[in-house]
Amino acid sequence: MSEEEKVTNNASYGASSIQVLEGLEAVRKRPAMYIGDIGVKGLHHLVYEVVDNSIDEAMAGHCDKIDVVINEDNSITVIDNGRGIPVDLHEKEGKSALEVVMTVLHAGGKFDKDSYKVSGGLHGVGVSCVNALSTLLRVEVARDGKLYMQEFERGAPKHDVKVIGTSENTGTSVTFIPDDTIFTETVFKNEILTTRLRELAYLNAGITLTLTDKRVVHEDGSFKRDIFHSDEGLKEFVEYIDEAREKLIENVIHIVTEKNGTPVEIAMTYNTSYNENIHSYVNNINTIEGGTHLAGFRRGLTRTLKKYAEDSKMLEKVKVEISGDDFREGLTAVISIKVAEPQFEGQTKTKLGNNEVMGSVDMAVSEALGNYLEENPKAAKIIVEKVILAATARAAARKAREMVQRKSPLSGGGLPGKLADCADKDPEKCELFLVEGDSAGGTAKQGRSRQFQAILPLRGKILNVEKAMPHKVLESEEIRNIYTALGVTIGTEDDSKALNISKLRYHKIIIMTDADVDGSHIATLIMTFFFRHMKELIEQGYLYIATPPLYLCKKGKMEEYCWNEMQRQAFIDKYGGGNEGAIHTQRYKGLGEMNEIQLWETTMNPENRTLRQVTIENAATADHIFSMLMGDDVAPRRQFIEENATYAKIDA
């Protein structure tokens, strides 16, 4: 660049070049910064923000009913019976408090400690963001005997607050239409909202939440409507999560207390499985990365159980060392605390950092669990025996793990013999296909791009890890091959079950099975393994499912791959005039029925394929679903797979 060009560029880069984003325009300019993304997740986050306001009213004791409605035009209405957003003049802003709440970022009663002691919405960005990202938002407020209303368009008020009637009740109603120029997806999914509202009902006992879907009309003319209410809160939440598991102890241990000014609610029980399932919440926010409240729970649990076991002399003849992990095997627990000023940290801002909370939760667990063990000696004995069994199995698992580590490429043991590796060594560019069977594996090896695609054939259905002891999982040859191929290791000084993914060899791990029910079952077995033993890989977005076509339809020189029955019918209508007999249809029962060129074109070529990314939107619900799917009853599992296969997130 010449000196003259430099001068010109420097001169033009002045104050006028700096774009000042004020108020809600910043939200519209960078929506993902405020709501996470502009896809399905961000879309539903809009609903959560509005519902959070109503929940805050409920937590403050002013609301016990929240209705969410998906309207026919795919707009959302949220109605509560709280006090109603104030409508009087806000002196500092010179406009109504209602307009301030709807148009100013981080404005609202939750920032006034006298209005709300604790608030779930503090973690979020407020209803003003919903307003900014909606083509139209209408809010109605019932208070002081009147009904007030104000409308907004993309965050800007269309008029001042109006009185449109009278009302004997109090409350707030917000209706909004998401802006389709911002969101890539604008159709609300009933099942996603159901999951969150059910969770909120468990986390806030006594509140009734309803979800009405006016897009679904029953034969009698009524709309699809679900009601969520819990009288016993987290106790019922744990029972729901553990519904498909075999109980180890009869009752759920339920703790509701307050320590050092921190309200603490915990529900926990033990089952016969070998997994630890702890879900933690702060002000209704799912802290998926844990934090100080989880650390306090684990510390209190370990110390209290260990002391009871030692005092009852049950550990005297045990030859293996008991670790913290052993006390949590087969444990399902939900921890919910309320904090006035939560400090979040971690990669996704879902890790609690408040140090004072650790002692409060530790104290609550120690006290309540100690009393439970003393008052229920039979259950206490069963729990301690489970802990001893876990410690014994862990010793066996350590030996099995050492076998995996010895065969790991990190230890110079080489890669699995069946693995056809790729040439590139940059994990970000590399893909590993986990393929069902040697036949399909052979076709995939021939059809792939050897530069960046690796193939690992798996023999039949892998072990159902939901019902297997940890050392049995690691003794499975197919599972050992997956660990070894991926280059990951298990166990750290702090956590014997922790996964070390620093040497992960592929950043896309793709499950590729037949497009039928058996193929779906195999895919679910593999996903269960990843969810229970390699959850970090799902959380980092590394796990995908390939989608091979079901049919190849031909009419003369016209041919088209069809992934579902709807596409096949469309081809028949277009080229066969609706006559199925005029069309030649090849049904692919398995991957092995395609030749390598067809498999590459339809399922493996990044330019043409569709991958479904495996994500965990809600860990507690996923926990419940996997335990249900991998139970002994095949019928509900098969039905669930067939009904929900299309709900996975698409990553083209």
JOMO-V254962 format. One record per helix or strand of 2 or more residues. SS is the DSSP state (A for helix, B for strand). FROM is the first residue (numbers start at 1). LEN is the number of residues. Records with the same first field share a line. If there is no record, write none. Layout:
BEGIN
SS: FROM-LEN, FROM-LEN
END
This chain:
BEGIN
A: 3-10, 15-3, 24-6, 31-5, 40-20, 97-7, 109-3, 121-3, 127-6, 190-14, 234-8, 292-20, 324-5, 355-21, 377-31, 409-3, 438-10, 465-3, 470-6, 477-10, 517-17, 535-5, 565-11, 580-3, 591-3, 596-9, 619-11, 634-14
B: 65-6, 76-5, 89-2, 95-2, 134-10, 146-8, 156-2, 162-5, 171-8, 208-10, 223-7, 253-7, 262-10, 277-6, 285-2, 331-8, 344-2, 351-2, 431-6, 453-6, 489-2, 499-2, 508-5, 543-4, 551-5, 558-5, 584-4, 611-3, 649-3
END
